[in-house]
Structures are given as C-alpha cells and as structure tokens.
Amino acid sequence: MSRERGPDHRLNAYREDLAAAHLRGEVRAERFAEGVDRRVVAPVLPLLRRPESGAPMDTQLLYGETFRVYEERNGWAWGQAVLDDYVGYVEAKELVSRPAKPTHIVAALRTFIYPKPDLKTRPAVPLSMNAKLKVVAARGNFSEIEGGSWVFTAHLASVGSYVRDFVSVAEEFVGVPYLWGGRDSLGLDCSGLVQMALERAGISSLRDTDMQETTLGEPLPEPIDFTSLRRGDLVFWKGHVGIMVDAERMIHANGFHMSVAVERLDIAMSRIARSDAGHVTSIKRLPHR
C-alpha cells in the first residue's frame, strides 16, 4: 500500500511544487515538467527518498539503466526509473545525457569492465547481473562497449535472450548478503531478488513486495493447500516474499540469515509467524512458460 493517500508516491512523480507532465489533471502541483531520459554510468546507483547522502535507500539502479529526470538541483536529480517507475533522488553526476539503446545485458552474476581487452588490466569496474550495455565491436574473448571499454563476452547475453527458469537465476544469488533496498549481486532484499530473477526470464516486475503481490501471477485458492506448491510459486507475507525451489523449500533474501538462503518453507513460516510479518498472506503462481 502507498505511504500516503492519492496516487502512490513510489510510482508517480509528484510533489507539492513539481510533478511529471503526464500526471496533469491527476495530481496538484505548482508546475509540471516533461522528463528527460539519462543513462546510469555508475556500477550501481542508490535511489534515495530525499536528496541527502544519508537518506533511506528505496532501491538501486544498475549500470546502463535509464532514469527519467524531472528536476536537477544541487547535485541531485529527482525522477523515476524507467524499468519499474520507482521515484526518488539520485546523484546527478552518475548520469549522462545519452541514454544509448542497449544491445546486451550482463547474464553472469557479476563481471567487470576493463580498459583494454585483457583480463590483467586495471582498473576493473564491477558490474552486476542485468546491467545494460551497448556492444560496438569484439576482439578475442572480449566485447567492446560504447565508450571504449571491454567486457568478457561469455558473461553477456543479447537483449531479448531470456532464460526459461527464473528460479535457477535466483539460486545463483545464494550467499549474497541481504541489503535493504538492494538489487544487485553485492547485496539485495527479498523483492529485489524476485525482480532480478524475473527480469532474466523476460518478466516485468514492480519493485516492492506489496506491488509484486498485487500484480504478479494468480493467487492459489484459499484455504491454501501447502502440499500442492511447486517450483516458481511466490510466497508472500506482509513485507516479505520468497520463491519456491520445489514443493518444500524456498529461496529468499532475508534478515534472519542476512543473506540469500534456501530453507524449508515450514521452518521459515514458523519463524516468520513470530515476527511482524505474521502469517502467509498469499501464494501467487506465474503462468507456465
């Protein structure tokens, strides 16, 4: 649910003084602005709730993703991520004005950008899975990306080349530390894991748990038959989500293990029931692909 009445501020760019032009007639603001698309050039870019370095991080943007800017002031850009519409503030210095159309994405859990097509060159800049790149040439085992840097070709996949089993993608993150608001291979939260895994399978997903519960898949009928679960089912609690690996085990990024872990669903349910998240609120099944 939204933190405030009216259109969800997480997905709709509006403040008392400024709003996105497409929201004219839906919200009140002193002025409206057309967005300007910029490309993220940081390996990972925190999207913050306020234009302050110590503000809460709601999510992250990855290298090559597009951020639609409605205002730039004092080194901060306010706008929303084109991937999932999430609204917030990012450091303007990590954006460039040429949002090149990507040709490839990083398919490995993690890789590096090199200044030359040589694995011994430095500095090597880390990139996470789902970072977006425009490949312009190739040499040996490396692909040259726009700007003159190089990435190991085997770690890339063409845009539109998807995996069939998104659960296998989630399993690659086992052991990655839990990070509230994170969605890259150095740290991520429960809904970030779901979003990242689904993206590799070509399935669009909103960012937060409540958004995913509302928009993804179809609910299993109640009372829920926990003996009929299958791989890929999404299990939701208030503020938490996990992915079934099989009929009994679930993978999730969680604050108990402080990492992405696989555990039996019944054990997780018993523990989570004693927390603020309470009992399972729904189980959603995605269309069989």
N, C-alpha and C positions, 0 to 999 in steps of 0.2 A: 504493500500500500504506500501511497505517497506520504511524505512527511508533512504536507500542507494540503489545504483544500484547493480545488481547482486543478488544472492540468498538472500532471506530475512534473515537478521541477527537475527531476533527474533526466527526463526525456524531452523536455520542452524548454527552450532557451528563452526565459523571460525573467526580468527583474522589474522593479518599480520604474526605473529610469530607462530601461532598454529591453527590447525584445526582438526576436527574429521576425523578419518581414512576413513570413508565411503564417505567423500567428496573429496577424492583424485581424481584428474582429472577434478573436477568441480570448485575448487577454488584454489587460490595460497596461500601458507603458507610456512614458513621456515621449519616446521616439522608437522607431523601428529601423532595423538595418538588414540589408542583404548580407549573407555570409560570403566570405572569401576563403576558398579552399587552400590549405597549406599542407605540406608534407612533413612528417616527423623524420628527423635525421639523428635523433638520439637512439641508442640501442633500446632503451625503454624510458618512457616519459610519464611521470606521475601526473594524474589528473586530480586536482585538489578542489576542495569545497570552497576555499577562499583564496585570494591572491596573496598568500603568505607561505613561506617555506615550511613552517611548522603546522600548517592546516591539515585536517584529516584527508587521507588519500582514499578516494572512492573507487578508482580503477587505474589502469595504466594503458598507455598507447604504445604500440610497438613500432620499430623502425619501418618506414615506408607507408605507414597508415596515414589516412587523411583526417585532418582536423579542420572543421569549418569555423572560422573566426568571425565573431560579430563585433568585437572590440579589442583593441590593443592599447594598454596603458601601463606605464611604469614597469616595463619589462615582463608584463603578464598578458596573455591572450585568453579571452573568455569566449567560449563557443561550445561545440559539441563534436564528438567523434562520429565520423560518417559511418563507421562499421555498425554501431549499435545505438547511435543518437545520444549517448551519455553526455551530460552537460557539466562543465566545470572550467577550472583555470589551469593553464599550463605555462611553463616558461617560454616566452616568445622566441628566445634565442635558439631553441631547439626545433624551430620550424623554418622551412624555406618556402618560397613563393611559387615553386614549380612542382605541383603535385603530379609527377610522372606516372603514367599508367603502368602498373607492374606487369611483368611477364612471368615472374616466378615467385614462389614463396619458399621459405625455409621449411623443409619437411623433417629434418633431423630435430632432435630435442634441442640441440644447441650447435652453433657453428661460429665461424669467425670471418670478419672482413680483413683481408690482408692488403698492404700497399702494393705488393707485387705477386705474381702467380708462383709463389714459393712459400712453402709451409714454415720456413725458418725466418721469414722476415717479420719485423716488428715496426710499429705496434700492431697487435692483432685486436680488433674490436669485436666483442661478443655480440651475437645475435640469437634471439630465441626462435623457437618454432613459431610459424605463422607470420614472421617478419616478411615484408613485401619488397621485392627487388625488380629492377628493370635490367635485364641482361642484354648487353650490346655486342658481345664477342666471346670467343672461347680460345683457350690456349692450354693444351695438355689436359690436366685434370681440373683446371680452374675455369670459371666463368667471370668475365669482366662485367661489372655493373656500371650503370650510369654514374659518372664522376671519376672513373678511372681506377677503382679498387677491385679486388678479386675475392671470390668465394669458391670453396670446393664444390664442384659441380654435383657430385653424388649426394650432397646434402640438400639439394634443391628439387622442387617439383614444379611443373608448369602450372600456371594459374588455370583452374578448372579441372586439374587432375586430383581426384579425391580418393580417399580410402573407403572401403565398404564398412569396416568395423570400427566405429569410433571408440569403442571400449578399449581396443588394442592401443589406441593413441593415449587414452587416459593412463593405461598401465605403464607407458614409458615414463610417466612423471612420478612413479613410486619412489619415495625417499626425498623428493623435492620439499624443502621447508615450507611450512604454512606461513602465508603473509596476507594479512587483511588488505583487501583491495588489489592484491597482486594477480597478474595474469600472464606471467612469463615463466621461463624454465628455471629461474633463480628463486622463485617464490610465488605462490598463488593461493587463493582461497577456494572454498568449495564450489561456488558458482563460476569462478574463473576457470577451474578445471573443466567443468561441464562445457563452458563456452569455447575454450581452446580445443577440446576434443571434437566437439560437434563441427567446428569450423573446418577441420581437416577432412571431415566427411561431407562437406558442402551443405551443412545445415545451419541456417542462421539462428542465432540465439541472442536474446537480450542479456544484460549483464548480471542483474541481481537475482537472488533466489526467488523472491516473490514474483518477479516478472517472468522467470522461467516456468514457475509452477502454473501461472495463468495461461501462458502461450504455447508451451511445448507439449506435443503429444495428446493422447486421450487418457482420461483417468480410468483406472481399473474400478469396476463396480464395488460398492460397499455392501456388506462388510468385506473388507479386503481379505482375499484368500492368500496368505503369505506362503502357501505351499505351491502356488502357481507362478511365482516370479521367474523371469528369465533374463538372460544377458541383455543389457542395454536399458532395462527399466530404470526410471529415475525415481528415487525415494525422497520425499520432501518432509521436512519438519518446519516449524516456524524458524526461519532464518538459516536453514541448513539443507543441503542436498547431497545425495550420494548416487553412485551408478552401480547397478548390479553387475557383477562379473559373471555370476552363474546363479543358480536357484537359491544359494545360501550365503554367498559372500558379496560384499560391497566394497568399492573403492571410493575414497573421499579424502579431500584435503580437510584436515580438522585440527582444532586446538588441543585435543587430548594428546594425540601423538606429536603435534606440532610439525606435521608433515603429511604428505600424501601416503595413505596406507590402505591395505586391503585387510578386512576383518569380517568375521561372521556378522550377518545382519542382526541376528537375535541378541548378540552381545552388545553391539552398538545401540540397538533400540533400548535395551535395559539401562545402559549408562546414560543415554541422552534423555530418557524419560525423567531422570532425576535432575535435569538441568532446566534452564529457562525455555529451551526449545520444546520440551514436553514430548508428546507422542506424535507419531507419523500423521501428517495431515492429508497426504495423498500419494499415490503412486501413478506416475504417468508413463504410458507406453508409446514410443515413437512408431510411426508407420514402418512396416517391414520393408527393407530395401533389398 
